Amino acid sequence: MSYECIALQETDIARRVANQLKRDLHIVHYREFADGEVHVSLSDYEQYAGKTVVIIQSTGDPVNEHTMGVAFLAHALKNAGAAKVIAVIPYLGYARQERSAIEGKPGSVAVIAKLFESSGIDEMIVVDLHEPRAIDFFSIPVHNVAAQPVIAQHIKQQLDSLSGVCLIAPDKGAEQYVQQVAHMLSVGTLTFSKERFAADQTRVLGHEGSCVGTTAIMIDDIIATGGTAINVADTLPQMGYQEIMGYFVHPVLAGTAIEKIAKSSFEKIFVSNTLPLKKAAQESAKIAVFDVSAILVEKLESLLS
């Protein structure tokens, strides 16, 4: 099959995916006008005619700019005669807003679904949606690939032994995800519970599980403000854990998260390359990156074959 790879900007994950597919990564003409409008244009329209085109672009910070950029890019590609547009969106902005404040009504992600579908996207690949039910709002195929095998393999590479390792779910929402990684590693888990007393503020209430060890590895799909993760991490030394690590798929790292991580009980946190790291995170001794491009390439190859 003849296909091309394209992105709004050259990111680590876009470059890696294109390289593994043995394709050039085309970067569009992408800018923002003085009034805030986003403009996307292609340098050579004819090269996309009749082809499948793979867009590789997360819609993280700035979320609205990247979301509109992806939609406009898909629209431009279809105008150029692209036969099919597959959007690889490792981190999908608004995916956490699957519920409305009005009981039984869809949340904001339903609007994003309509936007992407009307722009010309035929199929999507995402990584670890915070709420998998967000897929239900799309009428196009959406493939939600899991990073758990990558996390499990990376943990094995980091540690000489899994003896004394406990995997930590920072809240009930992460419990199933963490248990699946624990099954891959044959280790135990602890699940913490929390109470939310403000929009981005929580306190630890307790935990359940029978795992006892000296190395705690917290796992979750997103680290945003870091409040819950850090609160839980700071209770772990009192429980006898001497080494505290974290694995978080999507490094949103909003607000003062990076500064709080630096002062926390975490010895190291590993985040994936689904989002580019902010400069302060790149310079942090406590934050490192693991690569999830291989799981995207595997899914793409199955769709492109």
VENRA-V936296 format. One record per backbone hydrogen bond with DSSP energy under -0.5 kcal/mol. CO is the residue of the C=O (numbers start at 1). NH is the residue of the N-H. Records with the same first field share a line. If there is no record, write none. Layout:
CO = NH, NH
//
This chain:
1 = 3
2 = 52
4 = 54
5 = 26
6 = 56
7 = 28
9 = 11
11 = 15
12 = 16
13 = 17
14 = 18
15 = 19
16 = 20
17 = 21
18 = 23
19 = 22
24 = 5, 26
26 = 7
28 = 30
29 = 41
31 = 39
33 = 36
37 = 33
39 = 31
41 = 29
44 = 47
45 = 48
46 = 49
48 = 51
51 = 83, 84
52 = 4
53 = 55, 86
54 = 6
55 = 57, 88
62 = 66
63 = 67
64 = 68
65 = 69
66 = 70
67 = 71
68 = 72
69 = 73
70 = 74
71 = 75
72 = 76
73 = 77
74 = 78
75 = 79
76 = 80
77 = 82
78 = 81
81 = 50
84 = 53, 86
85 = 87, 122, 123
86 = 55, 88
87 = 89, 125
88 = 57, 90
89 = 127
90 = 92, 127
91 = 59, 93
92 = 95
94 = 97
96 = 98
97 = 109
98 = 107
101 = 103
102 = 105
105 = 100
107 = 110
108 = 111, 112
109 = 113
110 = 114
111 = 115
112 = 116
113 = 117
114 = 118
115 = 119
116 = 120, 121
117 = 120
122 = 141
123 = 87
124 = 143
125 = 89
126 = 145
131 = 134
132 = 135
133 = 136
134 = 137
135 = 138
141 = 124
142 = 144
143 = 126, 145
145 = 128
147 = 151
148 = 152
149 = 153
150 = 154
151 = 155
152 = 156
153 = 157
154 = 158
155 = 159
162 = 165
164 = 214, 215
165 = 188
166 = 217
167 = 190
168 = 170, 219
169 = 192
171 = 174
172 = 175
174 = 178
175 = 179
176 = 180
177 = 181
178 = 182
179 = 183
180 = 184
181 = 185
182 = 186, 187
188 = 167
189 = 211
190 = 169, 192
191 = 208
193 = 205, 206
195 = 197, 203
198 = 201
201 = 197, 198
203 = 195
206 = 193
208 = 191
214 = 216, 242, 243
215 = 166
216 = 218, 245
217 = 168
218 = 247
220 = 249
221 = 250
223 = 252, 253
224 = 254
226 = 230
227 = 231
228 = 232
229 = 233
230 = 234
232 = 235, 236
233 = 236, 237
236 = 239, 241
237 = 240
243 = 216
244 = 267, 268
245 = 218
246 = 270
247 = 220
248 = 272
249 = 251, 272, 274
250 = 223, 252
254 = 257
256 = 260
257 = 261
258 = 262
259 = 263
260 = 264
261 = 264
268 = 246
269 = 288
270 = 248
271 = 290
272 = 275
278 = 281, 282
279 = 283
281 = 284
284 = 287
286 = 269
288 = 271
290 = 273
292 = 295, 296
293 = 297
294 = 298
295 = 299
296 = 300
297 = 301
298 = 302
299 = 303
300 = 304
301 = 305
//
